[in-house]
């Protein structure tokens, strides 16, 4: 049972990281460039997907908290 949970989390986090990688590749590719393939990035995302997902979610939470804190300070002034 626990092996299935670990594998499921691994697959979900790898899919999440591949989606984020695709978004980044789409944003950084120049107009007219065809066939952009991230190559080794995809392999590393699949291997360390859970770690990358945790880091991304943590940084996103920190950014949201920081923006909320700044908004609270502005509203108190």
C-alpha positions in Angstrom: 0.0 0.0 0.0 2.7 2.5 1.0 4.7 1.7 -2.2 1.6 2.7 -4.3 1.3 6.0 -2.4 4.9 6.8 -3.0 4.7 6.0 -6.7 1.5 8.0 -7.1 3.1 11.0 -5.4 6.2 10.6 -7.6 4.1 10.5 -10.8 1.9 13.4 -9.8 4.8 15.6 -8.9 6.7 14.7 -12.1 3.6 15.6 -14.1 3.3 18.9 -12.2 7.0 19.7 -12.8 6.8 18.8 -16.5 3.8 21.1 -16.9 5.8 23.9 -15.2 8.8 23.1 -17.5 6.6 23.3 -20.5 5.2 26.7 -19.4 8.8 28.0 -18.9 9.9 26.6 -22.3 6.9 28.2 -24.0 7.6 31.6 -22.4 11.4 31.6 -23.2 11.3 30.2 -26.8 11.7 32.9 -29.5 9.1 33.4 -32.2 9.7 31.2 -35.2 11.7 28.6 -33.2 10.4 25.2 -33.9 11.3 21.9 -32.2 12.4 23.2 -28.8 13.2 20.2 -26.7 14.4 20.6 -23.1 16.3 17.3 -23.3 18.1 16.6 -20.1 15.8 18.9 -18.1 12.9 16.4 -18.7 15.0 13.5 -17.4 16.0 15.4 -14.3 12.5 16.6 -13.7 11.2 13.0 -13.8 14.0 11.9 -11.4 13.8 14.6 -8.8 10.2 15.6 -9.4 9.0 15.3 -5.8 11.8 17.5 -4.5 11.2 20.1 -7.2 7.4 20.1 -6.5 8.0 20.7 -2.8 10.4 23.5 -3.5 8.1 25.2 -6.0 5.1 24.9 -3.7 7.1 26.3 -0.7 8.4 29.3 -2.7 4.9 30.0 -4.0 3.5 29.9 -0.5 6.3 32.2 0.7 5.6 34.7 -2.1 1.8 34.7 -1.4 2.4 35.2 2.3 4.8 38.1 1.6 2.3 39.8 -0.7 -0.4 39.4 1.9 1.8 40.8 4.6 2.7 43.8 2.4 -1.0 44.4 1.6 -1.8 44.2 5.4 0.9 46.9 6.1 -0.4 49.1 3.4 -4.0 48.9 4.7 -2.9 49.9 8.2 -1.2 53.1 7.0 
